[in-house]
Amino acid sequence: MTTRPTTSAVLTKEIQHHLRDLIARLHQLNDAVGARVELRGPDLEILDLIARHGPVSPSEVASA
């Protein structure tokens, strides 16, 4: 006898799928923006970190 997945299990799987898709699309966007402004992905991530938290030390950047 097979058991049917619960509604919450189905929703969890669906959310995971959509989050993976979102992450892939965000990577594509970062690549496109980076190419446009001639920056690499890690450079954009550091700029985002600074934009969100203000000035940060190199060790804070490394730990993030």
Residue frames as a rotation matrix with the C-alpha (Angstrom) as fourth column:
MET 1
0.589 0.808 0.000 0.00
0.808 -0.589 0.000 0.00
0.000 0.000 -1.000 0.00
THR 2
-0.475 -0.732 0.489 1.38
0.716 -0.644 -0.269 3.42
0.512 0.222 0.830 -0.93
THR 3
0.077 0.464 -0.882 0.85
0.835 -0.513 -0.197 6.47
-0.544 -0.722 -0.427 1.17
ARG 4
0.487 0.162 0.858 -0.02
0.673 -0.696 -0.250 9.86
0.557 0.699 -0.448 -0.25
PRO 5
-0.658 -0.750 -0.066 2.21
0.642 -0.514 -0.568 12.78
0.392 -0.416 0.820 0.72
THR 6
0.030 0.652 -0.758 0.65
0.861 -0.402 -0.312 15.24
-0.508 -0.643 -0.573 3.11
THR 7
0.814 0.350 0.464 -0.36
0.540 -0.750 -0.381 18.69
0.214 0.561 -0.800 1.92
SER 8
0.824 -0.542 -0.168 2.50
-0.342 -0.711 0.614 20.27
-0.452 -0.449 -0.771 3.87
ALA 9
0.004 -0.845 0.535 5.02
0.282 0.514 0.810 17.88
-0.959 0.148 0.240 2.29
VAL 10
0.235 0.172 0.957 3.75
0.969 0.043 -0.245 18.75
-0.083 0.984 -0.157 -1.17
LEU 11
0.970 0.164 0.179 3.88
0.176 -0.983 -0.051 22.46
0.168 0.081 -0.982 -0.41
THR 12
0.540 -0.840 -0.056 7.38
-0.184 -0.183 0.966 22.13
-0.821 -0.511 -0.254 1.02
LYS 13
-0.120 -0.564 0.817 8.61
0.716 0.521 0.465 20.44
-0.687 0.641 0.341 -2.16
GLU 14
0.506 0.403 0.763 6.94
0.835 -0.451 -0.316 23.09
0.217 0.796 -0.565 -4.29
ILE 15
0.975 -0.188 -0.118 8.51
-0.127 -0.910 0.395 25.91
-0.182 -0.370 -0.911 -2.28
GLN 16
0.199 -0.955 0.221 11.94
0.092 0.242 0.966 24.27
-0.976 -0.172 0.136 -2.52
HIS 17
0.023 -0.127 0.992 11.54
0.957 0.290 0.016 23.99
-0.290 0.948 0.128 -6.27
HIS 18
0.781 0.358 0.513 10.58
0.518 -0.830 -0.210 27.65
0.350 0.429 -0.833 -6.62
LEU 19
0.812 -0.552 -0.188 13.42
-0.207 -0.575 0.792 28.79
-0.545 -0.604 -0.581 -4.34
ARG 20
-0.044 -0.841 0.540 15.94
0.502 0.449 0.739 26.87
-0.864 0.303 0.402 -6.46
ASP 21
0.224 0.219 0.950 14.50
0.965 -0.185 -0.184 28.48
0.136 0.958 -0.253 -9.57
LEU 22
0.985 0.163 0.060 14.69
0.148 -0.968 0.204 31.93
0.091 -0.192 -0.977 -7.95
ILE 23
0.464 -0.882 -0.079 18.32
-0.032 -0.106 0.994 31.40
-0.885 -0.458 -0.077 -6.93
ALA 24
-0.147 -0.505 0.851 19.24
0.841 0.389 0.376 30.35
-0.521 0.771 0.367 -10.47
ARG 25
0.505 0.416 0.757 17.51
0.775 -0.605 -0.185 33.42
0.381 0.680 -0.627 -11.92
LEU 26
0.961 -0.199 -0.193 19.24
-0.048 -0.807 0.589 35.71
-0.273 -0.557 -0.784 -9.41
HIS 27
0.077 -0.970 0.233 22.60
0.341 0.245 0.908 34.27
-0.937 0.010 0.349 -10.44
GLN 28
-0.035 -0.021 0.999 21.74
0.999 0.017 0.036 34.98
-0.018 1.000 0.020 -14.06
LEU 29
0.868 0.398 0.296 20.76
0.396 -0.916 0.071 38.54
0.299 0.056 -0.953 -13.17
ASN 30
0.691 -0.680 -0.244 23.98
-0.051 -0.383 0.922 39.07
-0.721 -0.625 -0.300 -11.21
ASP 31
-0.152 -0.753 0.640 25.99
0.707 0.370 0.603 37.77
-0.691 0.544 0.477 -14.16
ALA 32
0.253 0.328 0.910 24.18
0.916 -0.385 -0.116 40.11
0.312 0.863 -0.398 -16.56
VAL 33
0.995 0.096 0.017 24.61
0.082 -0.920 0.383 43.13
0.052 -0.379 -0.924 -14.28
GLY 34
0.441 -0.897 -0.018 28.23
0.148 0.053 0.988 42.23
-0.885 -0.438 0.156 -13.64
ALA 35
-0.150 -0.466 0.872 28.96
0.938 0.213 0.275 42.00
-0.314 0.859 0.405 -17.34
ARG 36
0.596 0.487 0.639 27.27
0.685 -0.724 -0.087 45.34
0.420 0.489 -0.764 -17.92
VAL 37
0.942 -0.222 0.254 29.32
-0.314 -0.848 0.426 47.17
0.121 -0.481 -0.869 -15.28
GLU 38
0.312 -0.865 -0.393 32.43
-0.239 0.329 -0.914 45.02
0.920 0.379 -0.104 -15.74
LEU 39
-0.206 -0.325 0.923 32.39
-0.978 0.048 -0.202 43.45
0.021 -0.945 -0.328 -12.28
ARG 40
-0.696 -0.059 -0.715 32.55
-0.134 0.990 0.049 39.81
0.705 0.130 -0.697 -11.26
GLY 41
0.269 0.888 -0.372 29.91
0.199 0.327 0.924 38.09
0.942 -0.322 -0.089 -9.14
PRO 42
0.067 -0.274 -0.959 31.93
0.981 0.194 0.013 38.24
0.183 -0.942 0.282 -5.90
ASP 43
-0.912 -0.384 0.144 32.50
0.369 -0.921 -0.124 41.98
0.180 -0.060 0.982 -6.44
LEU 44
-0.336 0.877 0.343 28.75
-0.260 -0.437 0.861 42.52
0.905 0.200 0.375 -6.69
GLU 45
0.381 0.458 -0.803 28.17
0.587 0.552 0.593 40.48
0.715 -0.697 -0.059 -3.54
ILE 46
-0.440 -0.618 -0.652 30.63
0.898 -0.312 -0.310 42.66
-0.012 -0.722 0.692 -1.62
LEU 47
-0.906 0.159 0.393 28.98
-0.051 -0.961 0.272 45.83
0.421 0.226 0.878 -2.90
ASP 48
0.092 0.988 -0.127 25.61
-0.023 0.130 0.991 44.44
0.995 -0.088 0.034 -1.81
LEU 49
0.139 -0.134 -0.981 27.01
0.920 0.385 0.078 43.66
0.367 -0.913 0.177 1.63
ILE 50
-0.836 -0.503 -0.219 28.29
0.547 -0.796 -0.260 47.24
-0.043 -0.337 0.940 1.95
ALA 51
-0.640 0.662 0.391 24.99
-0.207 -0.638 0.742 48.65
0.740 0.393 0.545 0.70
ARG 52
0.315 0.833 -0.454 23.05
0.232 0.397 0.888 46.68
0.920 -0.385 -0.068 3.32
HIS 53
0.597 -0.116 -0.794 25.36
0.791 0.249 0.558 47.10
0.133 -0.962 0.240 6.30
GLY 54
0.947 -0.322 0.002 27.45
-0.320 -0.940 0.121 50.18
-0.037 -0.115 -0.993 5.60
PRO 55
0.170 -0.969 -0.180 31.22
-0.829 -0.042 -0.558 50.16
0.533 0.245 -0.810 5.86
VAL 56
0.984 0.075 0.162 32.58
-0.148 0.849 0.508 46.73
-0.099 -0.524 0.846 6.79
SER 57
0.164 -0.979 0.123 36.06
-0.764 -0.047 0.643 45.50
-0.624 -0.200 -0.756 7.56
PRO 58
-0.219 -0.322 -0.921 37.87
-0.872 0.489 0.037 43.00
0.438 0.811 -0.388 5.33
SER 59
-0.987 -0.147 0.068 37.40
-0.161 0.858 -0.488 40.32
0.013 -0.493 -0.870 7.99
GLU 60
-0.282 0.955 0.087 33.65
-0.300 -0.002 -0.954 40.99
-0.911 -0.295 0.287 8.02
VAL 61
0.223 0.294 -0.929 33.58
-0.969 -0.036 -0.244 40.64
-0.105 0.955 0.276 4.24
ALA 62
-0.623 -0.561 -0.545 35.50
-0.620 0.779 -0.094 37.37
0.477 0.280 -0.833 4.47
SER 63
-0.916 0.282 0.285 33.17
-0.045 0.634 -0.772 35.95
-0.398 -0.720 -0.568 7.11
ALA 64
0.007 0.963 -0.270 30.08
-0.582 -0.216 -0.784 36.95
-0.813 0.163 0.559 5.16
